[in-house]
Amino acid sequence: MLKFRLILGIQTLMVMGALLLSACGANAPELTPTLTFSADEIRTQAVQTFSADLTATAFAAPSDTPIPTLTVAPALTPLVTSTGGLAFGLTVPPVAATASCYGLSFVSDVTIPDNTPVTVGQSFTKTWKVKNAGSCAWDAGFKFAFTTGDPMGGTTYTLPASVAAGAVTDISVTMVAPNKSGTVRGDWRMQTASGQFFGDQVYVQVVIGGGAAPTNTGAAATSAQATATATATATATPP
C-alpha cells in the first residue's frame, strides 16, 4: 500500500510537468524542461507520505494490551481445634453427671433367695448384693424403690452415704409376708435423688403357705429372718 502511494505521487508530478511543457506552444523554442520539484523535494515528499502512512497505520491498528497474569491467592490454613484446653485463660465448667453415667448390676441374693417359704404375716429382711456398674458414684440420697408386683410392706430405702463407681454393696429392705397364699414377687430398682431409675431391676420372690424349699439358706438368711429388723443397711465394699 505504501509503495503504491509513492509511485502514484511520482507519476502525478511527472504529469504536471508534461502539462506545463505543452502549455508553452508547439512553435516555442525547445527549452530544457525544468522540473518544478527537485529530486530532493520528491524524495522528501515520498518520505513524508511514507511516514504519514506509518503513523496512520499505527493509530488504526489496535495496540496489543498484555493480558494481566492471574495470581492465585494462597490457600487459607485451616484453624486447628485445640483439644487440650481453652485459650485465653478460659476454663471448662465441670460437667454435671447425668442418668446415663449411672449403673447397677445384680450380684447375688444375700438373704431370702427365690421361692423361700414364709407364712402369712411373717417379717423378713431381703438383702441384695449389687454393684455400682456405672462411671459415676451413687450419691447419698439416692433411693432404692419398689416398682412393680407386691411391695410386701417394704418401703423406699435411701442411701445414707455415697457408693463409688465399681464398688459392691448390700441393700436391705424389711418386708412382711402379705395375707395371701402362693408365689408372691416384688420388683425393686435404684433411682437418683430426682427420681430417674437406672440399672438392673432386682426382685424378691417368696412362697406363702408352703412351697419349694429355699435353694440358698445360709446363716445370714436365717439370722435375717429371725431378727426381722425394721431398718435397712448399706455397706460398701471394694470391687
ZIURBEL-V930427 format. One record per residue. RES is the residue in one small letter. PSI is psi in whole degrees, -180 to 180 (999 if undefined). Layout:
# ZIURBEL-V930427
RES/PSI
RES/PSI
This chain:
# ZIURBEL-V930427
m/-45
l/-38
k/-38
f/-43
r/-36
l/-44
i/-41
l/-39
g/-40
i/-42
q/-38
t/-42
l/-38
m/-39
v/-42
m/-39
g/-40
a/-39
l/-39
l/-38
l/-39
s/-24
a/-18
c/-10
g/156
a/-26
n/-6
a/145
p/141
e/126
l/153
t/117
p/134
t/119
l/135
t/-36
f/135
s/167
a/-37
d/-40
e/-37
i/-45
r/-39
t/-44
q/-41
a/-42
v/-42
q/-42
t/-44
f/-43
s/-40
a/-39
d/-40
l/-43
t/-44
a/-40
t/-38
a/-41
f/-36
a/-38
a/133
p/139
s/142
d/102
t/122
p/137
i/127
p/141
t/125
l/130
t/121
v/125
a/140
p/141
a/140
l/134
t/123
p/144
l/139
v/127
t/123
s/129
t/1
g/-2
g/178
l/145
a/176
f/27
g/12
l/148
t/148
v/125
p/148
p/140
v/126
a/144
a/144
t/168
a/-24
s/-18
c/-1
y/147
g/154
l/133
s/139
f/136
v/-56
s/166
d/120
v/-44
t/162
i/69
p/170
d/140
n/30
t/129
p/135
v/167
t/161
v/132
g/-1
q/135
s/139
f/161
t/120
k/129
t/128
w/141
k/121
v/164
k/139
n/98
a/6
g/-175
s/-4
c/150
a/151
w/124
d/154
a/134
g/-12
f/156
k/144
f/108
a/155
f/142
t/-58
t/168
g/-138
d/121
p/-17
m/41
g/0
g/145
t/161
t/133
y/132
t/130
l/126
p/-19
a/163
s/155
v/120
a/156
a/132
g/-9
a/151
v/136
t/161
d/136
i/126
s/141
v/129
t/133
m/168
v/131
a/129
p/170
n/73
k/169
s/159
g/-168
t/127
v/136
r/146
g/135
d/141
w/155
r/151
m/147
q/158
t/172
a/-25
s/-1
g/10
q/118
f/149
f/162
g/-174
d/147
q/127
v/166
y/164
v/135
q/121
v/162
v/117
i/132
g/30
g/-172
g/-163
a/147
a/152
p/141
t/-12
n/91
t/84
g/-178
a/-35
a/-41
a/-44
t/-44
s/-40
a/-40
q/-33
a/-43
t/-39
a/55
t/152
a/1
t/150
a/144
t/147
a/121
t/130
a/136
t/154
p/150
p/999
